[in-house]
Amino acid sequence: MTKREKALWLQEYYKNYSLKWYLENDARLNAMFRKVYHRYMTDLNARASKAQLSHIEDLGKRMREVYEDVYGTNFDSDCRLDRAETNRKVQAIRSMWVVAPA
């Protein structure tokens, strides 16, 4: 990124100081940009991870519900008794619990 792009990014995502203020000291600009951009990316990744985890948990819940509806038994109990057979059963009904991406 150019100095100007960094300054504009900081104005938008950090504080709306004047462009001149950001650009008058290269060391300050780079240090601020590094710090704020790192914080921004960390937060963005954390939100993405939470969304992925939520999706995985919803998928697991849906799989357990469909498994119980189809086979009439609890997935976790069956898994403790015969994991390989339970996995085969789950894959056989996969189309019923996996939601296609939009």
C-alpha positions as CSV (number, residue, x, y, z in Angstrom):
1,M,0.0,0.0,0.0
2,T,1.1,3.5,-0.6
3,K,1.4,6.0,2.2
4,R,-1.7,7.8,0.9
5,E,-3.7,4.5,0.9
6,K,-2.5,3.7,4.4
7,A,-3.6,7.2,5.6
8,L,-7.0,6.9,3.9
9,W,-7.5,3.5,5.4
10,L,-6.6,4.8,8.9
11,Q,-9.0,7.7,8.4
12,E,-11.8,5.2,7.7
13,Y,-11.1,2.5,10.2
14,Y,-9.2,4.3,13.0
15,K,-9.7,8.1,13.5
16,N,-10.6,10.7,11.1
17,Y,-7.5,12.9,11.6
18,S,-6.4,15.0,8.6
19,L,-4.6,13.3,5.8
20,K,-1.8,15.8,6.2
21,W,-1.3,14.7,9.9
22,Y,-1.0,11.1,8.9
23,L,1.4,11.8,6.1
24,E,3.8,14.2,7.9
25,N,5.6,11.4,9.8
26,D,6.3,8.1,7.9
27,A,7.4,6.2,11.0
28,R,4.2,7.1,12.9
29,L,2.1,6.3,9.9
30,N,3.7,2.9,9.5
31,A,3.5,2.1,13.2
32,M,-0.1,3.1,13.5
33,F,-1.1,1.3,10.3
34,R,0.7,-1.9,11.4
35,K,-1.0,-1.8,14.9
36,V,-4.5,-0.9,13.7
37,Y,-4.5,-3.2,10.7
38,H,-3.4,-6.1,12.8
39,R,-6.2,-5.4,15.3
40,Y,-8.7,-5.1,12.4
41,M,-7.6,-8.4,10.8
42,T,-7.6,-10.2,14.2
43,D,-11.2,-9.0,14.8
44,L,-12.3,-9.9,11.3
45,N,-10.8,-13.4,11.6
46,A,-12.4,-13.9,15.0
47,R,-15.8,-13.0,13.6
48,A,-15.3,-15.3,10.7
49,S,-14.3,-18.1,13.1
50,K,-17.4,-17.6,15.2
51,A,-19.6,-17.7,12.1
52,Q,-18.0,-20.9,11.0
53,L,-18.3,-22.5,14.4
54,S,-22.0,-21.5,14.6
55,H,-22.6,-23.1,11.2
56,I,-20.8,-26.3,12.2
57,E,-22.8,-26.5,15.4
58,D,-26.1,-26.0,13.5
59,L,-25.1,-28.7,11.0
60,G,-24.3,-31.1,13.9
61,K,-27.7,-30.4,15.5
62,R,-29.5,-30.9,12.3
63,M,-27.6,-34.1,11.6
64,R,-28.6,-35.5,15.1
65,E,-32.2,-34.5,14.6
66,V,-32.5,-36.2,11.1
67,Y,-30.6,-39.3,12.4
68,E,-33.1,-39.7,15.2
69,D,-36.1,-39.1,12.9
70,V,-34.9,-41.7,10.3
71,Y,-33.4,-44.4,12.5
72,G,-35.4,-43.8,15.7
73,T,-32.3,-43.9,17.9
74,N,-29.9,-41.4,19.4
75,F,-26.8,-40.7,17.3
76,D,-24.4,-40.3,20.2
77,S,-25.6,-43.7,21.8
78,D,-25.2,-45.5,18.4
79,C,-21.8,-43.9,17.9
80,R,-20.5,-45.2,21.2
81,L,-21.7,-48.7,20.3
82,D,-20.5,-48.9,16.7
83,R,-18.8,-45.8,15.3
84,A,-18.2,-47.2,11.8
85,E,-21.8,-48.3,11.3
86,T,-23.1,-45.1,12.7
87,N,-20.9,-43.1,10.3
88,R,-22.2,-45.2,7.4
89,K,-25.8,-44.5,8.4
90,V,-25.1,-40.8,8.7
91,Q,-23.5,-40.7,5.2
92,A,-26.5,-42.6,3.8
93,I,-28.8,-39.8,4.9
94,R,-26.4,-36.9,4.2
95,S,-28.6,-35.3,1.6
96,M,-31.3,-34.9,4.3
97,W,-29.2,-32.9,6.8
98,V,-26.6,-31.0,4.7
99,V,-27.9,-27.7,3.4
100,A,-26.4,-26.7,0.1
101,P,-24.5,-23.3,0.2
102,A,-26.6,-20.4,-1.1
